[in-house]
Amino acid sequence: MLVLLCVAPAQAADVNTVKAIIVKHAIEMGVDPAIALSIARTESGFSHNARSNHGAVGVFQLMPSTAKRMGLNPYSLNDNIKGGIMYYKSMYKMFGSVELALAAYNAGPGNVKRYNAVPPYAETKRFVSKIMKDYNYYKANPDPAMIKAKAAAANKPASTPAAVTANKPHIPAATMEIVKAKDVHAVKVEVVDETPIDLEIEATSLAI
């Protein structure tokens, strides 16, 4: 008897999942989630299956060669998103401007340096204009993924470091006794344990 086996392709991640991963990595890298979402929306419409005629792949349309230089796999959803945000951040550090960083993302840093401005390429101008429009929209109307991440950060309970809890001595309830002054003797006090206090500082991303 002949048995035919049909193997269904793996289901692509839904848009909300992709957005949540983008926001997570953007916050971790100190990049404004609004700009990260805007780039992904313009590049692929949040689709990891997107492929360009030039060979760019994934949500952030990374060139495999670029991803390889960063030690990332562009065909991995997680790596693709991390790589896209990392590349944008490096362009922002290079040029100090959101628009120039976007232009470099699209046309390459060499062309931005050549013109010292957004290159006069129709495609690049459309790319920058579209992303800036989306960016301003997300700033005024935060995506649910941004709202959820912000709420989670605000509601994060303050945790007591394990070391403090483990080293904290148990002090049983005791009955106070009145001691006469003449019965009090000098006592040498020595600090035998000093427990460090960990402070958690939350960084807020600004322009990038």
C-alpha positions as CSV (number, residue, x, y, z in Angstrom):
1,M,0.0,0.0,0.0
2,L,1.3,3.4,-0.9
3,V,1.1,6.0,1.8
4,L,1.6,9.7,0.9
5,L,2.9,11.9,3.7
6,C,2.3,15.7,3.4
7,V,4.5,17.8,5.6
8,A,3.0,21.3,6.2
9,P,5.5,24.2,6.3
10,A,6.2,25.8,9.6
11,Q,3.7,28.5,10.4
12,A,5.1,32.0,10.1
13,A,5.1,34.1,13.2
14,D,2.1,36.4,13.4
15,V,2.4,40.2,13.2
16,N,1.8,40.7,16.9
17,T,4.5,38.3,17.9
18,V,7.0,39.9,15.5
19,K,6.1,43.4,16.9
20,A,6.6,42.1,20.5
21,I,10.1,40.8,19.6
22,I,11.0,44.1,17.9
23,V,9.9,46.1,20.9
24,K,11.7,43.8,23.3
25,H,15.1,44.0,21.5
26,A,14.8,47.7,20.8
27,I,14.3,48.5,24.5
28,E,17.2,46.2,25.4
29,M,19.5,47.9,22.9
30,G,18.4,51.5,23.9
31,V,16.6,52.2,20.6
32,D,13.2,53.8,20.4
33,P,10.7,51.0,19.7
34,A,8.8,53.5,17.5
35,I,11.6,53.8,15.0
36,A,12.4,50.1,15.1
37,L,8.7,49.2,14.3
38,S,8.7,51.9,11.6
39,I,11.7,50.4,9.8
40,A,10.3,46.9,10.0
41,R,6.9,48.0,8.7
42,T,8.4,49.7,5.7
43,E,10.9,47.0,5.0
44,S,8.7,43.9,5.1
45,G,5.3,44.7,6.6
46,F,6.5,42.7,9.6
47,S,6.8,39.5,7.5
48,H,9.8,37.3,8.1
49,N,9.2,35.6,4.8
50,A,9.9,38.7,2.8
51,R,12.6,38.5,0.2
52,S,13.9,41.2,-2.1
53,N,15.3,41.1,-5.6
54,H,18.6,42.2,-4.2
55,G,18.8,39.2,-1.8
56,A,17.8,41.0,1.4
57,V,15.8,38.7,3.7
58,G,13.5,38.8,6.7
59,V,11.7,41.4,8.8
60,F,14.5,44.0,8.6
61,Q,15.6,42.9,5.1
62,L,19.1,42.1,6.0
63,M,21.7,41.2,3.4
64,P,23.1,37.8,4.4
65,S,26.6,39.2,4.1
66,T,25.8,42.0,6.5
67,A,24.3,39.6,9.0
68,K,27.3,37.3,8.8
69,R,29.6,40.2,9.6
70,M,27.6,40.7,12.8
71,G,27.7,37.0,13.6
72,L,24.0,36.6,13.1
73,N,21.8,34.3,11.0
74,P,19.4,36.5,8.9
75,Y,17.1,33.5,8.4
76,S,16.4,33.4,12.1
77,L,13.5,35.7,13.1
78,N,15.2,36.6,16.4
79,D,18.6,37.2,14.8
80,N,17.1,39.1,11.9
81,I,15.4,41.6,14.2
82,K,18.4,42.0,16.4
83,G,20.6,42.5,13.4
84,G,18.3,45.2,11.9
85,I,18.1,47.2,15.1
86,M,21.9,46.8,15.6
87,Y,22.6,48.1,12.1
88,Y,20.3,51.1,12.5
89,K,21.8,51.9,15.8
90,S,25.3,51.8,14.3
91,M,24.2,54.2,11.5
92,Y,22.7,56.5,14.1
93,K,25.9,56.6,16.1
94,M,27.8,57.3,12.9
95,F,25.6,60.2,11.7
96,G,23.8,61.4,14.8
97,S,20.6,61.9,12.9
98,V,17.5,59.7,12.5
99,E,17.0,60.7,8.9
100,L,20.6,60.2,7.9
101,A,20.7,56.9,9.8
102,L,17.7,55.7,7.8
103,A,19.2,56.9,4.5
104,A,22.4,55.0,5.4
105,Y,20.3,51.9,6.2
106,N,18.8,52.1,2.7
107,A,21.6,53.5,0.5
108,G,24.7,52.7,2.5
109,P,26.8,54.9,4.8
110,G,29.2,55.7,1.9
111,N,26.5,57.5,-0.1
112,V,25.4,59.5,2.9
113,K,29.0,60.6,3.6
114,R,29.4,61.5,-0.1
115,Y,26.4,63.9,-0.1
116,N,26.5,64.7,3.6
117,A,22.8,64.5,3.4
118,V,20.0,62.1,2.4
119,P,21.3,61.0,-1.1
120,P,19.2,62.3,-4.0
121,Y,17.9,58.8,-4.9
122,A,14.1,58.5,-5.3
123,E,14.0,55.2,-3.6
124,T,16.0,56.4,-0.6
125,K,13.9,59.6,-0.3
126,R,10.7,57.6,-0.3
127,F,12.2,55.2,2.2
128,V,13.2,57.9,4.7
129,S,9.9,59.8,4.2
130,K,7.7,56.7,4.7
131,I,9.6,55.7,7.9
132,M,9.5,59.2,9.4
133,K,5.8,59.3,8.8
134,D,5.3,56.0,10.5
135,Y,7.7,57.0,13.3
136,N,5.7,60.2,14.1
137,Y,2.5,58.2,14.0
138,Y,3.8,55.6,16.5
139,K,5.0,58.4,18.8
140,A,1.5,59.9,18.8
141,N,-0.3,56.5,18.8
142,P,1.9,53.9,20.5
143,D,1.4,50.4,19.1
144,P,-0.2,47.9,21.5
145,A,3.2,46.1,21.7
146,M,4.8,49.3,23.0
147,I,2.0,49.9,25.5
148,K,2.2,46.3,26.8
149,A,6.0,46.6,27.2
150,K,5.7,49.9,29.0
151,A,3.0,48.5,31.3
152,A,5.1,45.4,32.1
153,A,8.1,47.6,33.0
154,A,5.9,49.8,35.2
155,N,4.3,46.9,37.1
156,K,7.6,45.0,37.6
157,P,7.7,44.2,41.3
158,A,10.8,45.2,43.2
159,S,12.7,42.1,44.0
160,T,14.9,41.4,47.0
161,P,18.3,40.2,46.0
162,A,18.7,36.5,46.9
163,A,22.0,37.2,48.7
164,V,20.3,39.7,51.1
165,T,17.4,37.2,51.8
166,A,19.8,34.3,52.4
167,N,22.2,36.3,54.7
168,K,19.5,38.1,56.6
169,P,19.5,36.7,60.2
170,H,16.4,35.6,61.8
171,I,15.6,37.7,64.9
172,P,13.1,36.0,67.2
173,A,10.8,38.1,69.3
174,A,12.4,39.0,72.6
175,T,11.2,40.4,75.9
176,M,12.8,43.7,76.8
177,E,14.5,43.8,80.2
178,I,15.3,46.9,82.2
179,V,19.0,46.9,83.0
180,K,20.5,49.1,85.7
181,A,23.2,51.4,84.7
182,K,25.8,49.8,87.0
183,D,25.3,46.4,85.3
184,V,26.1,47.7,81.9
185,H,29.6,46.9,80.6
186,A,31.5,48.2,77.6
187,V,31.0,45.9,74.6
188,K,33.2,45.7,71.6
189,V,31.2,45.6,68.4
190,E,32.6,44.1,65.3
191,V,31.0,44.1,61.8
192,V,31.2,40.5,60.6
193,D,29.1,40.8,57.5
194,E,28.3,43.5,55.1
195,T,25.7,42.8,52.5
196,P,25.8,44.9,49.3
197,I,22.6,46.5,48.1
198,D,21.9,46.1,44.4
199,L,20.3,49.0,42.7
200,E,18.4,48.5,39.5
201,I,18.5,51.5,37.1
202,E,16.0,51.6,34.3
203,A,17.3,53.3,31.2
204,T,14.9,55.2,29.0
205,S,15.6,55.4,25.3
206,L,15.5,58.8,23.7
207,A,16.2,59.7,20.1
208,I,17.4,56.3,18.9
